[in-house]
Amino acid sequence: MTRLESVLDDLKNKGRKALNIYITAGAPDVETSKRAILEAFKAGADIIEIGIPFSDPLADGPVIQASSTLALKNRMSPGKVLNLVKELRRSTNAPLIGMGYINSLMSYGYKFGLDYNGFERFVTEAKIAGMDGLIIPDVPHEESGQMRATAKRKGIHLIEFVTPLTTPERMSATCKEATGFVYCVSNLGVTGVKELDFEKIGEVATQAREYTNAAMMVGFGIGSPEAAVKAAEKVDGVIVGSAVVKRLQDGKYDEAMDLINSIRMALDAKYFS
């Protein structure tokens, strides 16, 4: 059982909901992002999703786009993200998931020769650094077969997605190979805090359980304890990104940690006894 699976299994056995927090590596600066990741665990996070900055993050809303732009200005790169993971591993054994876009990961190996598979090199070094999984939102399941095989061989979870429009046929194909957890996208837009009805994605997650034993986690649009509680009703956990990133960007570090803690307490108050 992997580190990620062990944590999710332990939480499920205890009747607790998992809390996954997204933080962009290198924003607002490298040291702050490192500190925020470590202290987010202390505030109540179970998993950290580390954003790998990219110039065109198509799945992300304006808040995370801005953080990615700033991180690139701070010279953050896929290689430096792996260095950050290595540093984090000196202080934590909790799950760390990379979230990035395929162009930046494929290009990782180019400096070593164009005939080298950049994605394979990245995954190999990610495993050595201590990364537990990858989320790559711009590669559909139908085109990720070789990537899934590579990630599995290296011991890295490649996270699958379902959305409110996922058909039963596609859900079966996607979820039967899912490992770690299934990312349940709550809406058809981009990331960012918004008012949402989480009932539909809850139904989708329930359907997805027919095809996999992997955990179900809802992301997109969750920015408050109240929203987290609603989103978590029919799933195993929630993913919170923009609300935390915005506070870090605005220099409101303590507020970011307080938000994480308040979401943790709200989830436990509702679902953990």
Secondary structure as UniProt FT lines:
FT   HELIX           3..14
FT   STRAND          18..24
FT   TURN            25..26
FT   HELIX           30..43
FT   STRAND          47..51
FT   TURN            58..59
FT   HELIX           62..73
FT   TURN            74..75
FT   HELIX           78..88
FT   TURN            89..91
FT   STRAND          96..99
FT   HELIX           102..106
FT   HELIX           107..112
FT   TURN            114..115
FT   HELIX           118..129
FT   STRAND          133..135
FT   TURN            137..138
FT   HELIX           141..143
FT   HELIX           145..154
FT   STRAND          157..158
FT   STRAND          160..162
FT   TURN            164..165
FT   HELIX           168..175
FT   TURN            176..177
FT   STRAND          181..185
FT   HELIX           199..208
FT   TURN            209..211
FT   STRAND          215..219
FT   HELIX           225..231
FT   TURN            232..234
FT   STRAND          237..240
FT   HELIX           242..249
FT   TURN            250..251
FT   HELIX           253..271
//
